Amino acid sequence: MRRFNFSNFMLWLGLVFIYLPMFILVIYSFNAGKLVTVWEGWSTHWYAGLLNNKQLMGAVGRSLEIAAYTAISATALGTLAALVLTRIKHFRGRTLFGGMVTAPLVMPEVITGLSLLLLFVAMQQLIGGPEKGMITIWIAHTTFCTAYVAIIVASRLRELDRSLEEAAMDLGARPWEVFFLITVPMILPSLAAGAMMSFAMSLDDLVLASFVSGPGSGTLPMEIYSSVRLGVKPEINAVASLILLFVSLATFIAWFIGRKAEEKRNKALADYKAAEKAARQY
């Protein structure tokens, strides 16, 4: 008879607590009734009705567009910040720079949103822009997500075996060639993880977008929040189910690409060490 394992029990309890509401949401997105709490049979009516809900679909399109731009910009800036923090050991203001990079991790979103709002208002008065809208939301989300990407990439760079980079530089490769041809493939799983996290956090954000959005630039979380106050509509369940499907597929693709890149990196590292050992024996 197997003994009761409290750790496994709590693990499964936590997984059920997290994923059961998502499963129920997907099930009720196929509810034929107008009330989300009363089951009246199976139907795909609400999925077809999404095409006619221009306001909701417009919010979905804006959220996906902003999230994509945020993932790209936050990954680029976070990677540069991680390189500075890990590869440049000593420079004036390093502690201040590190604190500024990681500050959004501990800063309340309300404070960050209010600060960005005041910044954009001051910029509007001084230089006439940018107008509050998708651009300001993108800037706010990039500011918030860059810190997470920097932490993820920096942790990977610290444990990276630099022998391949040093070998490439010994063979005459330029620094930018070493970075794009050697370093980037080795940290690709971290880049993918940072990009996916930035995309998900931008898609999910409500507080920052509420502060810096303008007329006609509401995101999906803002649309859902305004609708929930009047009662959850079945279209909301359908949209949320489609987003879950999209995020799950994107996560699987990122995991698959990351695993292939990791296998390729390990094979290249093993070949290099074998060649180095053979050269020493010779």
N, C-alpha and C positions, 0 to 999 in steps of 0.2 A: 504493500500500500504506500502510495507516494505521500510524502509529508507536505503539509500546507506551506506554501512559499509566499510570505507576505509581500515581498518585493514584486514578484510576478503578478500577484493579485492587484496591487496598486497600479502597476503598469497597464494592465488590461482595463482597469477601471478608468484610468485617465484617458486611454485611447477611446473607450466607449463614450466618455463624457465629451470628448472633442468632436468625434466623427458622427455620433448618432444624430445630433441636430442637423448636420449637413445631409445625412441620408433621408431624414424625415422631410427636409425642405425639398429635395429632389422628388420624392414620392408625391408630395402635395402640389408640385408644379404640374402634375398630370391630372389634377382634380378637375372634374367637369363642372363643379359648382363655382359660384361667385364668391362664396365665403371660404376663406382658407382654412378655417377650423372645422368645417363640416364636409365629410367625404361623400361625394355624389357619383362616383364612378370614374373610369379612366377616360382621358381625352387629351388631345394635343392642341386643343382650341387656343390656349393661352400662348403657346409658342407661335402659332400662325398669327395671332393678334398683335404680336410684338412689331410686326412689319408696319402696322397701321398706327402705332403709337410713336409719332415722330419726336415728341419731346423726350421720351425715355430712350429711344434709339440714338437721338442726338447726344444725349448725356453719355451713353455708352461709347459712342465714337470719340467724343472729346476725351473721356477718361483713358481709353486705350491709346490714343495719340499722345497725350501728355505722359502716360506711363512709359511708352516706348522711347520718347525723347529723354525722359528722366533716366531710364536705364542706361542709355548710351552716354549721356553727359556725366552722370554720377560715376559710372565705371571708369571713364577716362580720367576724371579729376581725382577719384579715390585711388586709382593706381599710381598716378603721379605723386600724390601725397604719401602713399605707402613706400614708394621708392626713395623719397627724400628721408623718411623716418628710419628706414632700415639700411640704406646704402651710404648715406652721409652721416657718419657718426657724430661729428663735432662741427657745429656752426653756430654763430651767434643767433640767439633767439630760438634755439631748437626746442626748449621746454615750452616756450610760449606758443610756438607753431603746433606742437603736439597737443597742447591743451585746446587750442582753437579748432583743430581738426576733430577732436573727440567731444567738444562741448555739446553739439546737438544730441549726443547720446543721452545726456543727463538733463538737458534743458527741457522744461515743460513746453509742450507744443503751443499752449496758449501764449506763453511769453515769446516764443519764436515767431508765431503768427502775428502778434501785435507789433513786434520789432520790425518785421518785414513790411507790414502795412505802413508804419511810420516812415520807413525808408522809401517805399514807393511813392508815398504822398510828397515827401521832400524832393525826390527826383522829378516828380511831375511838375512841381513848382519851379525847380531850377532849370531843368533841361527839356521839359515838356513831355516826358515819357519815362518809362513805358506805361501805356494805358493798362488798367486792371483788366485782366482777361487770361487767356491761355498762356501767354508769355510769362506773366507774373506767377501763375500757378506752377509753371515749369521751373522757374528760377527757385521758388520756395521749396519744391520737392527735391530739386537737385541739391540744394543746400542741406536739406535734412538727410538725404540718402547717401551723400558722399562719405559721411563719417562711417557708416556701416561698411561700405565697400573698402575704405581705407583699412579698417580693422581686419577684415577678412583677408585681403591681399597681403597686408603686412605680416600676418601670422604665417602665411605660406612662404613669403620671401625669407623670413627668419630661419626656417627649417630647410631651405633650399640648398642642395649641394651645388656649390659654385665651381666645381671642377670642370664642367663642360663649358661654362662661360670663360673661365681662365684659359682653357685649351683653345677655344675659338679666337680669343684675343692674341694668344701666342702665335697662332697661324696667320695673323694679319687681319682679322675681321675688325671692322670699325665698331665703336660702341653702339650705334643705332642698329647695326646689323646683328650684333650679339643680342640686343634687347628683343628685336622682332623675330629673329630666327631661332634663338635659344631660350631666352627667358620667358617670352610670352607663351610658347607651347608648354613649358613646364608649369606655369601658373594658370593655365587655361581653366582648370576646374574651379579655381578660386574666382576668376573673372566671371565665369558663368554663374556661380553662386551669388556673387555680388550683384550682377545684372538682374538675376531673377528676384532677389530680395528687393532691389530698388523698384523693379516693375510692380511687384506685389504691394509694396508699401505705398507707392504712388497711387495705384489703383484703389487702395483701401482708405486713403487719407480723407478726412472730413474737416478737421480743425483748421489746418493751414489753408486749405482751399476756401473755407468759409471766410477767412480774413482777407485774402488777396484776390478773390474772384470778382469779376465785374458782371454787368448785365449780359445775359445770353451766353455765359461761359460756365454754367453750373456743371459739375461733374456728377457721375453716377451716385457716389455716396451722398452728395447733397440732395439729389433728386429722390433717393430712397428715404432719406431722413425726413424730407418735407412730406412725402407720401405716407410714411408710417404714422405721423402724428394724426392723420385722418383715417387711419386703418390700412392694414397691409392689403395690397391688391395682388391678385393672382399673377399678374404680369411680373411682379417683383420676384416671385419664386422662380419663374421661368428664366428671367435674366440671370439670377444668381446661380441657377443650375448650369446655364451655358458658360458662365464665367468659371465655375468649378471644373467643368470639362476642359475648357481652354487652358487653365492653369495646370491641371493634371497632365495634359498632353505636353505642354511646354516644359514642365518639370522632368518628365520622362525623357524627352529629347535632350535636355541639358545634361541629365545624368548619363545618358548613353554616350553623348559626345565627350563628356568629362572622363568616363571610364576608358574610352578608346585613346584619348590623349594621354592618360596616365599609363596605360599599357605601352604606348609608343615611347613615352619618356623613359620608363623603366628598361625597355629593350635597348634604347640608345645608350643609356647609362651603363648597362651591362656590357654592351659591345665595346664601349670606350674603355671600361676597366679591363676587359679581356685583352684589348689591343695594347693597353699600357703595360699589363703584366707580361705579355709576349715580348714587347720591346725591351723591357728590363732584363728578361732572361736572355735575349739575344745579345 
